[in-house]
Amino acid sequence: MIAEDLGRLFEVGFNIGILAYIREKNIKHKFGTFFERDLQELRFPQIHRRIVDRAGVVDASHRQTIGKWSLFFLQKGFLCGLNFFREYLEAAKWDSNKLEIIYFQCNFRGENSVGTHPQSEEEGFHSLLSQLGNVKVDIGRYQQKGEFLKADTLMLLRYRKKFRILSVDLSVFSVKSAEDIQDLDNVEILRRYLLREIKYLRSKSVFSQLSIDTGNLDFKFSPDLVRYFTAFKTKDKESAKLIQAGSYAYSFYQFLLSAKILQPTDPSL
């Protein structure tokens, strides 16, 4: 439970970082103050209490340590989101003054607020989709696993007359249980964590585990994509997340075509 909750804080921080960059560069968008109103409802002390209570932690010092980790993941997510979106636009060589965000999807409610800002999923989806105008959407279909309404971060960008879909699926790998959370003020513990992260990153420099067992994942691909990945049989979570993000992008593109928001002949990047 605690790993999932810290992952949600990372996701919240990541999307706040993107929003901060959008605001800093004054990038044109259609979501107005929708996300700002959601963020005003979030209170870190409430979120921290909910996380430690759900994890069943009663020791005061351990609760305090989990609070530091919670803040760490929120800050780490913010910096990752801010730098990711900045570097993405720089790599594309786009002038932010000529860029428009047609649609931006992220979530600061429900489980992503660790239950401190509840709201029905359907109401939230309708608010998000209002960015696209008065379109009819089969909410029940597109909120299924593998469909675009489940994406952590999803954008439809327009640069001049060209469009691009940006899809990100996020996860936290460094914490699996409350036992993994130790005092961040201990230099030796920080050194061990750093060495473990470096070793893990080095292990990803080869492609020997770049394959997926589609029958043993905790999520589902869009039905049209399943058959493309049935040959992969080795577990690799990052690869699974990459393909999952692709599934969301594919689902979103099919929706945009069906809703006549995009045409097959529209130029895309």
DADA-V187880 format. One record per run of one state. SS is the DSSP state (H for helix, E for strand, - for the rest). FROM is the first residue (numbers start at 1). TO is the last residue. If there is no record, write none. Layout:
ss/from/to
SS/FROM/TO
SS/FROM/TO
This chain:
ss/from/to
-/1/1
H/2/24
-/25/27
E/28/29
-/30/33
H/34/39
-/40/43
H/44/54
-/55/59
H/60/92
-/93/95
H/96/98
E/99/105
-/106/109
H/110/113
-/114/120
H/121/132
-/133/138
H/139/142
-/143/147
H/148/150
-/151/152
E/153/159
-/160/161
E/162/168
-/169/177
H/178/180
-/181/186
H/187/203
-/204/222
H/223/226
-/227/236
H/237/258
-/259/267
E/268/268
-/269/269
